[in-house]
Amino acid sequence: MAFTALSGCTKPVAPRSTGSRGERVPAFWSQHVSGRVMQYPADALGRPSILFIWSPHCQQCLAMLPRLREICGDFSLVELDVIAIDTEIEDSAAATGALQDARCAFQTVPNGHAVAQLFDVHQLPALYVVDMRGRVVYRNASAKNGVSPDERWEREIRDAVAMLQRGDD
């Protein structure tokens, strides 16, 4: 995993989707400050990934950062990409700072509000585990009544990544 700050355009290239289990993940692209374009899932095919749709101002989202970092470390045999999709429109510095503070080397997609809309996300954080073929194998359930993400999400993500590592997908 490499920390890649992306900025500028974030454009969906597929119709809106719920990202349900077994569905192909919706495609989007984002432009890196260097001008390089990241196309998802095309650039990630062949590697599993976690899409983390979040905001640096969301306490529930910040609580998930160290858990996601630990998951990546625990499954180092799998080349696992974490793509942190920041839903803030103007404050990409806050997202970069939060990721650096949590020592997370995730690819970042700033101004990711269009991606959140593409996935029909209404509550943060939203987490998706995507297999090597670009299909959703896990999607967290929306938190009910402001309930914070708990250990259940971490366990479910670990189970999904372990399944990918074993080749059970």
KOLKE-198525 format. One record per atom (N, C-alpha, C, O, CB): residue number from 1; atom name; z, x, y. Coordinates in steps of 0.2 Angstrom, whole numbers. Glycine has a CB too. Layout:
N
<NUM; CA; <Z; X; Y>>
...
//
This chain:
169
<1; N; <0; 4; -6>>
<1; CA; <0; 0; 0>>
<1; C; <0; 4; 6>>
<1; O; <3; 10; 6>>
<1; CB; <6; -5; 0>>
<2; N; <-4; 2; 11>>
<2; CA; <-4; 6; 17>>
<2; C; <-3; 1; 23>>
<2; O; <-5; -5; 23>>
<2; CB; <-11; 9; 18>>
<3; N; <1; 4; 28>>
<3; CA; <2; 0; 34>>
<3; C; <-4; 0; 38>>
<3; O; <-6; 5; 41>>
<3; CB; <8; 2; 38>>
<4; N; <-7; -6; 39>>
<4; CA; <-13; -6; 43>>
<4; C; <-13; -12; 48>>
<4; O; <-12; -18; 46>>
<4; CB; <-19; -8; 38>>
<5; N; <-12; -10; 54>>
<5; CA; <-12; -15; 59>>
<5; C; <-19; -18; 61>>
<5; O; <-23; -14; 63>>
<5; CB; <-8; -12; 66>>
<6; N; <-19; -24; 60>>
<6; CA; <-26; -27; 62>>
<6; C; <-25; -31; 68>>
<6; O; <-20; -34; 69>>
<6; CB; <-28; -32; 56>>
<7; N; <-30; -32; 72>>
<7; CA; <-29; -36; 78>>
<7; C; <-36; -38; 80>>
<7; O; <-41; -37; 77>>
<7; CB; <-26; -32; 84>>
<8; N; <-36; -42; 85>>
<8; CA; <-42; -45; 87>>
<8; C; <-43; -52; 83>>
<8; O; <-39; -56; 83>>
<8; CB; <-48; -41; 86>>
<9; N; <-49; -53; 81>>
<9; CA; <-51; -59; 78>>
<9; C; <-48; -60; 71>>
<9; O; <-48; -55; 67>>
<9; CB; <-59; -59; 77>>
<10; N; <-46; -66; 69>>
<10; CA; <-44; -68; 63>>
<10; C; <-48; -74; 62>>
<10; O; <-46; -79; 65>>
<10; CB; <-36; -69; 62>>
<11; N; <-53; -74; 57>>
<11; CA; <-57; -80; 56>>
<11; C; <-57; -83; 49>>
<11; O; <-58; -79; 45>>
<11; CB; <-64; -79; 59>>
<12; N; <-56; -89; 48>>
<12; CA; <-57; -92; 42>>
<12; C; <-64; -92; 40>>
<12; O; <-68; -93; 45>>
<12; CB; <-53; -99; 41>>
<13; N; <-66; -91; 34>>
<13; CA; <-73; -92; 32>>
<13; C; <-74; -97; 26>>
<13; O; <-79; -97; 23>>
<13; CB; <-76; -85; 30>>
<14; N; <-69; -100; 25>>
<14; CA; <-69; -105; 20>>
<14; C; <-66; -112; 22>>
<14; O; <-62; -112; 27>>
<14; CB; <-65; -103; 13>>
<15; N; <-67; -117; 19>>
<15; CA; <-64; -124; 21>>
<15; C; <-56; -123; 20>>
<15; O; <-54; -119; 16>>
<15; CB; <-67; -130; 18>>
<16; N; <-53; -128; 23>>
<16; CA; <-45; -128; 23>>
<16; C; <-44; -129; 15>>
<16; O; <-47; -133; 12>>
<16; CB; <-43; -134; 27>>
<17; N; <-38; -126; 13>>
<17; CA; <-36; -127; 6>>
<17; C; <-28; -127; 6>>
<17; O; <-25; -125; 10>>
<17; CB; <-39; -121; 2>>
<18; N; <-26; -130; 0>>
<18; CA; <-19; -130; -1>>
<18; C; <-16; -124; -4>>
<18; O; <-10; -122; -5>>
<18; CB; <-16; -136; -4>>
<19; N; <-21; -120; -7>>
<19; CA; <-19; -114; -11>>
<19; C; <-15; -116; -17>>
<19; O; <-10; -112; -18>>
<19; CB; <-15; -109; -6>>
<20; N; <-17; -121; -20>>
<20; CA; <-13; -123; -26>>
<20; C; <-15; -118; -32>>
<20; O; <-20; -115; -32>>
<20; CB; <-15; -130; -28>>
<21; N; <-10; -118; -37>>
<21; CA; <-10; -114; -43>>
<21; C; <-17; -115; -46>>
<21; O; <-19; -120; -48>>
<21; CB; <-5; -115; -48>>
<22; N; <-20; -109; -48>>
<22; CA; <-27; -109; -51>>
<22; C; <-33; -110; -46>>
<22; O; <-38; -108; -48>>
<22; CB; <-27; -115; -56>>
<23; N; <-32; -112; -40>>
<23; CA; <-37; -112; -35>>
<23; C; <-39; -105; -33>>
<23; O; <-35; -101; -33>>
<23; CB; <-35; -116; -29>>
<24; N; <-45; -104; -31>>
<24; CA; <-48; -98; -28>>
<24; C; <-45; -98; -21>>
<24; O; <-45; -103; -18>>
<24; CB; <-56; -98; -28>>
<25; N; <-42; -92; -19>>
<25; CA; <-39; -92; -12>>
<25; C; <-44; -93; -7>>
<25; O; <-50; -90; -8>>
<25; CB; <-35; -85; -12>>
<26; N; <-43; -96; -1>>
<26; CA; <-48; -96; 4>>
<26; C; <-49; -90; 7>>
<26; O; <-45; -85; 7>>
<26; CB; <-45; -101; 10>>
<27; N; <-55; -89; 9>>
<27; CA; <-57; -82; 12>>
<27; C; <-56; -82; 19>>
<27; O; <-57; -87; 23>>
<27; CB; <-65; -81; 10>>
<28; N; <-54; -76; 22>>
<28; CA; <-54; -75; 29>>
<28; C; <-55; -68; 31>>
<28; O; <-55; -64; 26>>
<28; CB; <-47; -77; 32>>
<29; N; <-56; -66; 37>>
<29; CA; <-57; -59; 39>>
<29; C; <-53; -58; 45>>
<29; O; <-52; -62; 49>>
<29; CB; <-65; -58; 40>>
<30; N; <-52; -52; 46>>
<30; CA; <-48; -49; 52>>
<30; C; <-51; -42; 54>>
<30; O; <-52; -38; 50>>
<30; CB; <-40; -49; 51>>
<31; N; <-51; -41; 61>>
<31; CA; <-53; -35; 63>>
<31; C; <-48; -30; 65>>
<31; O; <-43; -32; 68>>
<31; CB; <-58; -36; 69>>
<32; N; <-48; -24; 62>>
<32; CA; <-43; -19; 63>>
<32; C; <-45; -16; 70>>
<32; O; <-50; -16; 73>>
<32; CB; <-44; -13; 58>>
<33; N; <-39; -13; 73>>
<33; CA; <-40; -10; 80>>
<33; C; <-46; -5; 80>>
<33; O; <-48; -4; 86>>
<33; CB; <-34; -8; 83>>
<34; N; <-47; -2; 75>>
<34; CA; <-52; 4; 74>>
<34; C; <-59; 1; 74>>
<34; O; <-64; 4; 74>>
<34; CB; <-50; 8; 68>>
<35; N; <-59; -6; 73>>
<35; CA; <-66; -9; 72>>
<35; C; <-67; -11; 65>>
<35; O; <-72; -15; 64>>
<35; CB; <-71; -5; 75>>
<36; N; <-64; -8; 60>>
<36; CA; <-65; -10; 53>>
<36; C; <-63; -17; 52>>
<36; O; <-58; -19; 54>>
<36; CB; <-60; -5; 48>>
<37; N; <-67; -20; 48>>
<37; CA; <-65; -27; 46>>
<37; C; <-62; -28; 39>>
<37; O; <-65; -25; 34>>
<37; CB; <-72; -32; 47>>
<38; N; <-57; -32; 39>>
<38; CA; <-54; -33; 32>>
<38; C; <-56; -40; 30>>
<38; O; <-56; -45; 34>>
<38; CB; <-46; -33; 32>>
<39; N; <-59; -41; 24>>
<39; CA; <-61; -47; 22>>
<39; C; <-57; -49; 16>>
<39; O; <-57; -45; 11>>
<39; CB; <-69; -47; 20>>
<40; N; <-54; -54; 16>>
<40; CA; <-50; -56; 10>>
<40; C; <-52; -63; 7>>
<40; O; <-54; -67; 11>>
<40; CB; <-42; -58; 13>>
<41; N; <-53; -63; 1>>
<41; CA; <-50; -59; -4>>
<41; C; <-55; -53; -7>>
<41; O; <-53; -49; -11>>
<41; CB; <-48; -63; -10>>
<42; N; <-61; -53; -4>>
<42; CA; <-66; -48; -6>>
<42; C; <-64; -41; -7>>
<42; O; <-65; -38; -11>>
<42; CB; <-72; -49; -2>>
<43; N; <-60; -39; -1>>
<43; CA; <-57; -32; -1>>
<43; C; <-52; -31; -6>>
<43; O; <-50; -25; -8>>
<43; CB; <-55; -30; 6>>
<44; N; <-49; -36; -9>>
<44; CA; <-43; -35; -14>>
<44; C; <-45; -37; -21>>
<44; O; <-41; -36; -25>>
<44; CB; <-38; -40; -11>>
<45; N; <-51; -39; -22>>
<45; CA; <-53; -41; -29>>
<45; C; <-52; -35; -34>>
<45; O; <-53; -29; -32>>
<45; CB; <-60; -43; -29>>
<46; N; <-49; -36; -39>>
<46; CA; <-47; -31; -44>>
<46; C; <-40; -29; -43>>
<46; O; <-37; -25; -47>>
<46; CB; <-51; -25; -43>>
<47; N; <-36; -31; -38>>
<47; CA; <-29; -29; -37>>
<47; C; <-26; -36; -35>>
<47; O; <-28; -40; -32>>
<47; CB; <-28; -24; -31>>
<48; N; <-20; -37; -38>>
<48; CA; <-16; -43; -36>>
<48; C; <-13; -42; -29>>
<48; O; <-12; -36; -27>>
<48; CB; <-10; -44; -41>>
<49; N; <-12; -48; -26>>
<49; CA; <-9; -47; -19>>
<49; C; <-4; -53; -18>>
<49; O; <-4; -58; -21>>
<49; CB; <-14; -47; -14>>
<50; N; <0; -52; -13>>
<50; CA; <5; -57; -11>>
<50; C; <3; -58; -3>>
<50; O; <3; -53; 1>>
<50; CB; <13; -54; -11>>
<51; N; <1; -64; -2>>
<51; CA; <0; -66; 5>>
<51; C; <7; -69; 8>>
<51; O; <10; -74; 5>>
<51; CB; <-6; -72; 5>>
<52; N; <9; -66; 13>>
<52; CA; <15; -68; 16>>
<52; C; <14; -71; 23>>
<52; O; <13; -67; 28>>
<52; CB; <20; -62; 16>>
<53; N; <14; -77; 24>>
<53; CA; <12; -80; 31>>
<53; C; <19; -81; 34>>
<53; O; <23; -85; 32>>
<53; CB; <8; -87; 30>>
<54; N; <20; -78; 40>>
<54; CA; <26; -78; 43>>
<54; C; <26; -77; 50>>
<54; O; <21; -77; 53>>
<54; CB; <30; -72; 40>>
<55; N; <32; -77; 53>>
<55; CA; <33; -75; 60>>
<55; C; <39; -71; 61>>
<55; O; <44; -71; 58>>
<55; CB; <34; -82; 65>>
<56; N; <38; -66; 66>>
<56; CA; <44; -61; 67>>
<56; C; <50; -64; 70>>
<56; O; <55; -61; 71>>
<56; CB; <41; -55; 71>>
<57; N; <49; -71; 72>>
<57; CA; <54; -74; 76>>
<57; C; <57; -79; 71>>
<57; O; <62; -83; 73>>
<57; CB; <51; -78; 82>>
<58; N; <55; -79; 65>>
<58; CA; <58; -84; 60>>
<58; C; <63; -80; 55>>
<58; O; <61; -75; 52>>
<58; CB; <52; -87; 55>>
<59; N; <70; -82; 56>>
<59; CA; <75; -79; 52>>
<59; C; <74; -79; 44>>
<59; O; <75; -74; 41>>
<59; CB; <82; -82; 54>>
<60; N; <71; -84; 42>>
<60; CA; <70; -85; 35>>
<60; C; <64; -80; 33>>
<60; O; <64; -77; 27>>
<60; CB; <67; -92; 33>>
<61; N; <59; -79; 37>>
<61; CA; <54; -74; 36>>
<61; C; <57; -67; 36>>
<61; O; <55; -63; 31>>
<61; CB; <48; -75; 41>>
<62; N; <61; -65; 41>>
<62; CA; <64; -59; 41>>
<62; C; <68; -57; 35>>
<62; O; <68; -51; 32>>
<62; CB; <68; -58; 47>>
<63; N; <71; -62; 32>>
<63; CA; <76; -61; 26>>
<63; C; <71; -60; 20>>
<63; O; <74; -57; 15>>
<63; CB; <80; -68; 25>>
<64; N; <65; -62; 20>>
<64; CA; <61; -60; 14>>
<64; C; <58; -53; 14>>
<64; O; <56; -51; 9>>
<64; CB; <55; -65; 14>>
<65; N; <57; -50; 20>>
<65; CA; <54; -44; 20>>
<65; C; <57; -38; 15>>
<65; O; <54; -35; 12>>
<65; CB; <55; -41; 27>>
<66; N; <64; -37; 15>>
<66; CA; <67; -32; 11>>
<66; C; <66; -35; 3>>
<66; O; <65; -30; -1>>
<66; CB; <74; -31; 12>>
<67; N; <66; -41; 2>>
<67; CA; <64; -43; -5>>
<67; C; <57; -42; -7>>
<67; O; <56; -39; -13>>
<67; CB; <66; -51; -5>>
<68; N; <52; -43; -3>>
<68; CA; <46; -41; -4>>
<68; C; <45; -34; -5>>
<68; O; <41; -32; -10>>
<68; CB; <41; -44; 1>>
<69; N; <48; -30; -1>>
<69; CA; <47; -23; -2>>
<69; C; <50; -20; -8>>
<69; O; <47; -16; -12>>
<69; CB; <51; -19; 4>>
<70; N; <56; -23; -10>>
<70; CA; <59; -22; -17>>
<70; C; <54; -24; -23>>
<70; O; <53; -20; -28>>
<70; CB; <66; -25; -18>>
<71; N; <51; -29; -22>>
<71; CA; <46; -32; -27>>
<71; C; <41; -27; -28>>
<71; O; <39; -25; -34>>
<71; CB; <44; -39; -26>>
<72; N; <38; -24; -23>>
<72; CA; <33; -19; -23>>
<72; C; <35; -13; -26>>
<72; O; <31; -10; -30>>
<72; CB; <30; -18; -16>>
<73; N; <41; -11; -25>>
<73; CA; <44; -5; -28>>
<73; C; <45; -6; -35>>
<73; O; <44; -1; -39>>
<73; CB; <50; -3; -25>>
<74; N; <47; -12; -37>>
<74; CA; <49; -13; -44>>
<74; C; <43; -14; -49>>
<74; O; <43; -13; -55>>
<74; CB; <53; -19; -45>>
<75; N; <37; -16; -46>>
<75; CA; <31; -16; -49>>
<75; C; <26; -11; -47>>
<75; O; <20; -13; -46>>
<75; CB; <28; -24; -48>>
<76; N; <28; -5; -47>>
<76; CA; <24; 0; -44>>
<76; C; <18; 2; -49>>
<76; O; <13; 5; -47>>
<76; CB; <28; 7; -43>>
<77; N; <18; 0; -56>>
<77; CA; <13; 1; -60>>
<77; C; <7; -4; -58>>
<77; O; <1; -2; -60>>
<77; CB; <15; -1; -67>>
<78; N; <8; -9; -55>>
<78; CA; <3; -13; -52>>
<78; C; <1; -11; -45>>
<78; O; <6; -11; -41>>
<78; CB; <5; -21; -53>>
<79; N; <-5; -10; -44>>
<79; CA; <-7; -9; -37>>
<79; C; <-7; -16; -33>>
<79; O; <-12; -19; -33>>
<79; CB; <-14; -5; -36>>
<80; N; <-1; -17; -30>>
<80; CA; <0; -23; -27>>
<80; C; <0; -23; -19>>
<80; O; <3; -19; -16>>
<80; CB; <7; -26; -29>>
<81; N; <-5; -27; -17>>
<81; CA; <-6; -27; -9>>
<81; C; <-1; -33; -7>>
<81; O; <-1; -38; -9>>
<81; CB; <-13; -28; -7>>
<82; N; <2; -32; -1>>
<82; CA; <6; -37; 2>>
<82; C; <2; -37; 9>>
<82; O; <2; -33; 13>>
<82; CB; <14; -36; 3>>
<83; N; <0; -43; 10>>
<83; CA; <-4; -45; 17>>
<83; C; <1; -49; 21>>
<83; O; <1; -55; 19>>
<83; CB; <-11; -48; 15>>
<84; N; <4; -47; 26>>
<84; CA; <8; -50; 30>>
<84; C; <4; -54; 36>>
<84; O; <1; -50; 40>>
<84; CB; <14; -46; 33>>
<85; N; <3; -60; 36>>
<85; CA; <-1; -64; 41>>
<85; C; <4; -67; 46>>
<85; O; <7; -72; 45>>
<85; CB; <-5; -70; 37>>
<86; N; <4; -64; 52>>
<86; CA; <8; -65; 57>>
<86; C; <5; -71; 61>>
<86; O; <0; -71; 64>>
<86; CB; <9; -59; 62>>
<87; N; <9; -77; 61>>
<87; CA; <6; -83; 65>>
<87; C; <7; -83; 72>>
<87; O; <5; -87; 76>>
<87; CB; <10; -89; 62>>
<88; N; <10; -78; 75>>
<88; CA; <11; -77; 82>>
<88; C; <5; -76; 85>>
<88; O; <1; -72; 83>>
<88; CB; <16; -72; 84>>
<89; N; <3; -79; 91>>
<89; CA; <-3; -78; 94>>
<89; C; <-3; -72; 99>>
<89; O; <-8; -68; 99>>
<89; CB; <-5; -85; 99>>
<90; N; <3; -71; 102>>
<90; CA; <3; -66; 108>>
<90; C; <7; -60; 106>>
<90; O; <7; -55; 109>>
<90; CB; <5; -69; 114>>
<91; N; <12; -60; 101>>
<91; CA; <17; -56; 100>>
<91; C; <16; -51; 94>>
<91; O; <21; -51; 90>>
<91; CB; <24; -59; 100>>
<92; N; <11; -48; 93>>
<92; CA; <10; -44; 87>>
<92; C; <14; -38; 87>>
<92; O; <16; -35; 82>>
<92; CB; <2; -41; 87>>
<93; N; <17; -35; 93>>
<93; CA; <22; -30; 93>>
<93; C; <28; -32; 90>>
<93; O; <31; -27; 87>>
<93; CB; <23; -28; 101>>
<94; N; <30; -38; 90>>
<94; CA; <36; -40; 87>>
<94; C; <35; -40; 79>>
<94; O; <40; -38; 76>>
<94; CB; <38; -47; 89>>
<95; N; <30; -42; 77>>
<95; CA; <28; -41; 70>>
<95; C; <28; -34; 67>>
<95; O; <31; -32; 62>>
<95; CB; <22; -45; 68>>
<96; N; <25; -30; 71>>
<96; CA; <24; -23; 69>>
<96; C; <31; -20; 69>>
<96; O; <33; -16; 65>>
<96; CB; <20; -19; 74>>
<97; N; <35; -21; 74>>
<97; CA; <42; -19; 75>>
<97; C; <46; -21; 69>>
<97; O; <50; -17; 66>>
<97; CB; <45; -21; 81>>
<98; N; <46; -28; 67>>
<98; CA; <50; -30; 62>>
<98; C; <48; -27; 55>>
<98; O; <52; -26; 51>>
<98; CB; <49; -38; 61>>
<99; N; <42; -26; 54>>
<99; CA; <39; -23; 48>>
<99; C; <42; -16; 47>>
<99; O; <44; -13; 42>>
<99; CB; <32; -23; 47>>
<100; N; <41; -12; 53>>
<100; CA; <44; -5; 53>>
<100; C; <51; -5; 52>>
<100; O; <54; 0; 48>>
<100; CB; <42; -2; 60>>
<101; N; <55; -9; 55>>
<101; CA; <62; -9; 54>>
<101; C; <64; -11; 47>>
<101; O; <69; -8; 45>>
<101; CB; <65; -15; 59>>
<102; N; <60; -15; 44>>
<102; CA; <62; -16; 37>>
<102; C; <59; -11; 32>>
<102; O; <59; -12; 26>>
<102; CB; <59; -23; 35>>
<103; N; <55; -6; 35>>
<103; CA; <52; -1; 31>>
<103; C; <47; -4; 26>>
<103; O; <47; -2; 20>>
<103; CB; <57; 3; 27>>
<104; N; <43; -9; 28>>
<104; CA; <38; -12; 24>>
<104; C; <31; -9; 26>>
<104; O; <29; -10; 32>>
<104; CB; <38; -20; 25>>
<105; N; <28; -7; 21>>
<105; CA; <21; -4; 22>>
<105; C; <16; -9; 20>>
<105; O; <12; -8; 15>>
<105; CB; <20; 3; 18>>
<106; N; <16; -15; 23>>
<106; CA; <11; -20; 22>>
<106; C; <5; -20; 26>>
<106; O; <5; -18; 32>>
<106; CB; <15; -27; 22>>
<107; N; <0; -23; 24>>
<107; CA; <-6; -24; 28>>
<107; C; <-4; -30; 32>>
<107; O; <-1; -35; 30>>
<107; CB; <-13; -25; 24>>
<108; N; <-6; -29; 39>>
<108; CA; <-4; -35; 43>>
<108; C; <-10; -38; 46>>
<108; O; <-15; -35; 48>>
<108; CB; <1; -32; 49>>
<109; N; <-10; -45; 47>>
<109; CA; <-15; -48; 50>>
<109; C; <-11; -52; 56>>
<109; O; <-8; -57; 55>>
<109; CB; <-18; -54; 45>>
<110; N; <-13; -49; 62>>
<110; CA; <-10; -53; 68>>
<110; C; <-14; -59; 70>>
<110; O; <-19; -60; 68>>
<110; CB; <-9; -48; 74>>
<111; N; <-11; -63; 74>>
<111; CA; <-14; -69; 77>>
<111; C; <-17; -73; 71>>
<111; O; <-23; -76; 71>>
<111; CB; <-20; -67; 81>>
<112; N; <-13; -73; 66>>
<112; CA; <-15; -77; 59>>
<112; C; <-14; -84; 59>>
<112; O; <-14; -87; 54>>
<112; CB; <-11; -74; 54>>
<113; N; <-13; -87; 65>>
<113; CA; <-12; -94; 65>>
<113; C; <-18; -98; 62>>
<113; O; <-17; -103; 59>>
<113; CB; <-11; -97; 73>>
<114; N; <-24; -95; 63>>
<114; CA; <-30; -98; 60>>
<114; C; <-30; -98; 52>>
<114; O; <-32; -103; 49>>
<114; CB; <-37; -95; 62>>
<115; N; <-27; -93; 50>>
<115; CA; <-26; -92; 42>>
<115; C; <-21; -97; 40>>
<115; O; <-22; -100; 35>>
<115; CB; <-24; -85; 40>>
<116; N; <-15; -98; 44>>
<116; CA; <-10; -103; 42>>
<116; C; <-13; -110; 42>>
<116; O; <-12; -114; 37>>
<116; CB; <-4; -102; 47>>
<117; N; <-18; -111; 47>>
<117; CA; <-21; -118; 46>>
<117; C; <-26; -118; 41>>
<117; O; <-26; -124; 37>>
<117; CB; <-25; -119; 53>>
<118; N; <-29; -113; 39>>
<118; CA; <-34; -113; 33>>
<118; C; <-30; -115; 27>>
<118; O; <-33; -118; 23>>
<118; CB; <-37; -106; 33>>
<119; N; <-24; -112; 26>>
<119; CA; <-20; -113; 20>>
<119; C; <-16; -120; 21>>
<119; O; <-12; -121; 17>>
<119; CB; <-15; -107; 19>>
<120; N; <-16; -123; 27>>
<120; CA; <-13; -129; 28>>
<120; C; <-5; -128; 28>>
<120; O; <-2; -132; 25>>
<120; CB; <-15; -135; 23>>
<121; N; <-3; -123; 31>>
<121; CA; <4; -121; 31>>
<121; C; <7; -125; 37>>
<121; O; <5; -125; 42>>
<121; CB; <5; -113; 31>>
<122; N; <13; -128; 35>>
<122; CA; <17; -132; 40>>
<122; C; <24; -129; 41>>
<122; O; <27; -131; 46>>
<122; CB; <17; -139; 39>>
<123; N; <26; -125; 37>>
<123; CA; <33; -122; 37>>
<123; C; <33; -115; 35>>
<123; O; <29; -113; 30>>
<123; CB; <38; -126; 33>>
<124; N; <36; -111; 38>>
<124; CA; <37; -103; 37>>
<124; C; <43; -102; 33>>
<124; O; <48; -105; 34>>
<124; CB; <36; -99; 43>>
<125; N; <43; -97; 29>>
<125; CA; <38; -93; 27>>
<125; C; <34; -96; 21>>
<125; O; <36; -101; 18>>
<125; CB; <40; -86; 24>>
<126; N; <27; -94; 21>>
<126; CA; <23; -97; 15>>
<126; C; <21; -91; 11>>
<126; O; <19; -86; 14>>
<126; CB; <17; -101; 18>>
<127; N; <22; -91; 5>>
<127; CA; <21; -85; 0>>
<127; C; <16; -87; -5>>
<127; O; <17; -93; -8>>
<127; CB; <27; -83; -3>>
<128; N; <11; -83; -6>>
<128; CA; <6; -84; -12>>
<128; C; <5; -78; -16>>
<128; O; <5; -72; -13>>
<128; CB; <-1; -86; -9>>
<129; N; <5; -78; -22>>
<129; CA; <4; -72; -27>>
<129; C; <-3; -74; -29>>
<129; O; <-5; -79; -32>>
<129; CB; <9; -71; -33>>
<130; N; <-8; -69; -28>>
<130; CA; <-15; -70; -30>>
<130; C; <-17; -65; -35>>
<130; O; <-15; -59; -34>>
<130; CB; <-19; -69; -23>>
<131; N; <-20; -67; -40>>
<131; CA; <-22; -63; -46>>
<131; C; <-28; -58; -44>>
<131; O; <-31; -59; -38>>
<131; CB; <-24; -66; -52>>
<132; N; <-30; -54; -49>>
<132; CA; <-36; -49; -48>>
<132; C; <-42; -52; -46>>
<132; O; <-47; -49; -44>>
<132; CB; <-36; -45; -53>>
<133; N; <-43; -59; -48>>
<133; CA; <-49; -62; -47>>
<133; C; <-49; -67; -41>>
<133; O; <-54; -71; -40>>
<133; CB; <-51; -67; -53>>
<134; N; <-44; -67; -37>>
<134; CA; <-43; -70; -31>>
<134; C; <-41; -78; -32>>
<134; O; <-42; -82; -28>>
<134; CB; <-50; -71; -28>>
<135; N; <-37; -79; -38>>
<135; CA; <-35; -85; -39>>
<135; C; <-27; -86; -38>>
<135; O; <-24; -81; -39>>
<135; CB; <-36; -88; -46>>
<136; N; <-25; -91; -35>>
<136; CA; <-17; -92; -34>>
<136; C; <-14; -93; -41>>
<136; O; <-15; -97; -44>>
<136; CB; <-16; -98; -29>>
<137; N; <-9; -89; -42>>
<137; CA; <-4; -89; -48>>
<137; C; <3; -92; -46>>
<137; O; <6; -94; -50>>
<137; CB; <-4; -83; -51>>
<138; N; <4; -91; -39>>
<138; CA; <11; -94; -37>>
<138; C; <10; -96; -30>>
<138; O; <7; -92; -26>>
<138; CB; <16; -88; -38>>
<139; N; <13; -101; -28>>
<139; CA; <14; -103; -21>>
<139; C; <21; -106; -20>>
<139; O; <23; -110; -24>>
<139; CB; <9; -109; -19>>
<140; N; <25; -104; -15>>
<140; CA; <32; -106; -14>>
<140; C; <31; -113; -12>>
<140; O; <27; -115; -8>>
<140; CB; <36; -102; -10>>
<141; N; <36; -117; -14>>
<141; CA; <37; -124; -12>>
<141; C; <40; -124; -5>>
<141; O; <43; -119; -3>>
<141; CB; <42; -128; -16>>
<142; N; <37; -128; 0>>
<142; CA; <40; -129; 6>>
<142; C; <48; -130; 6>>
<142; O; <50; -134; 2>>
<142; CB; <37; -134; 10>>
<143; N; <51; -126; 11>>
<143; CA; <58; -127; 11>>
<143; C; <59; -135; 14>>
<143; O; <56; -137; 18>>
<143; CB; <61; -122; 16>>
<144; N; <64; -138; 11>>
<144; CA; <66; -145; 13>>
<144; C; <72; -144; 18>>
<144; O; <77; -141; 17>>
<144; CB; <68; -149; 7>>
<145; N; <71; -148; 23>>
<145; CA; <77; -149; 28>>
<145; C; <79; -142; 30>>
<145; O; <85; -141; 31>>
<145; CB; <82; -153; 25>>
<146; N; <75; -137; 31>>
<146; CA; <77; -131; 34>>
<146; C; <81; -127; 29>>
<146; O; <84; -122; 32>>
<146; CB; <81; -132; 40>>
<147; N; <81; -128; 23>>
<147; CA; <84; -124; 18>>
<147; C; <81; -117; 18>>
<147; O; <75; -116; 18>>
<147; CB; <84; -127; 11>>
<148; N; <85; -112; 18>>
<148; CA; <82; -105; 19>>
<148; C; <79; -103; 12>>
<148; O; <81; -106; 7>>
<148; CB; <87; -100; 21>>
<149; N; <74; -98; 12>>
<149; CA; <72; -96; 5>>
<149; C; <78; -93; 2>>
<149; O; <82; -89; 4>>
<149; CB; <66; -91; 6>>
<150; N; <78; -94; -5>>
<150; CA; <84; -92; -9>>
<150; C; <81; -87; -14>>
<150; O; <75; -85; -14>>
<150; CB; <88; -97; -12>>
<151; N; <86; -85; -18>>
<151; CA; <84; -80; -24>>
<151; C; <79; -83; -28>>
<151; O; <76; -79; -32>>
<151; CB; <90; -78; -28>>
<152; N; <78; -90; -29>>
<152; CA; <73; -93; -33>>
<152; C; <66; -91; -31>>
<152; O; <62; -89; -36>>
<152; CB; <74; -101; -32>>
<153; N; <65; -90; -25>>
<153; CA; <58; -88; -23>>
<153; C; <57; -81; -25>>
<153; O; <52; -79; -28>>
<153; CB; <57; -88; -15>>
<154; N; <62; -76; -24>>
<154; CA; <61; -70; -26>>
<154; C; <60; -69; -34>>
<154; O; <56; -66; -36>>
<154; CB; <67; -65; -24>>
<155; N; <64; -73; -38>>
<155; CA; <63; -73; -45>>
<155; C; <56; -76; -47>>
<155; O; <53; -73; -51>>
<155; CB; <69; -77; -48>>
<156; N; <54; -81; -44>>
<156; CA; <47; -84; -45>>
<156; C; <42; -79; -44>>
<156; O; <37; -78; -47>>
<156; CB; <46; -90; -42>>
<157; N; <42; -75; -38>>
<157; CA; <37; -70; -36>>
<157; C; <37; -65; -41>>
<157; O; <32; -63; -44>>
<157; CB; <38; -68; -29>>
<158; N; <43; -62; -43>>
<158; CA; <44; -57; -48>>
<158; C; <41; -59; -55>>
<158; O; <37; -55; -58>>
<158; CB; <51; -55; -49>>
<159; N; <42; -65; -57>>
<159; CA; <39; -68; -63>>
<159; C; <32; -68; -63>>
<159; O; <28; -66; -68>>
<159; CB; <42; -75; -65>>
<160; N; <29; -70; -57>>
<160; CA; <22; -71; -56>>
<160; C; <18; -64; -56>>
<160; O; <13; -63; -60>>
<160; CB; <20; -74; -50>>
<161; N; <22; -59; -53>>
<161; CA; <19; -52; -53>>
<161; C; <20; -49; -60>>
<161; O; <15; -45; -62>>
<161; CB; <22; -48; -48>>
<162; N; <25; -50; -63>>
<162; CA; <26; -48; -70>>
<162; C; <21; -50; -75>>
<162; O; <18; -47; -79>>
<162; CB; <33; -49; -73>>
<163; N; <19; -57; -74>>
<163; CA; <14; -60; -78>>
<163; C; <7; -56; -77>>
<163; O; <3; -55; -81>>
<163; CB; <13; -67; -76>>
<164; N; <6; -54; -71>>
<164; CA; <-1; -51; -69>>
<164; C; <0; -44; -72>>
<164; O; <-5; -41; -74>>
<164; CB; <-1; -50; -61>>
<165; N; <5; -41; -72>>
<165; CA; <6; -34; -74>>
<165; C; <5; -34; -82>>
<165; O; <2; -29; -84>>
<165; CB; <13; -31; -73>>
<166; N; <7; -39; -85>>
<166; CA; <6; -40; -93>>
<166; C; <-1; -42; -94>>
<166; O; <-3; -41; -100>>
<166; CB; <11; -44; -96>>
<167; N; <-5; -44; -89>>
<167; CA; <-11; -47; -90>>
<167; C; <-12; -54; -93>>
<167; O; <-16; -56; -97>>
<167; CB; <-15; -42; -95>>
<168; N; <-6; -58; -92>>
<168; CA; <-6; -64; -95>>
<168; C; <-9; -70; -90>>
<168; O; <-9; -76; -92>>
<168; CB; <1; -66; -95>>
<169; N; <-13; -68; -85>>
<169; CA; <-16; -73; -81>>
<169; C; <-22; -76; -84>>
<169; O; <-25; -80; -81>>
<169; CB; <-18; -70; -74>>
//
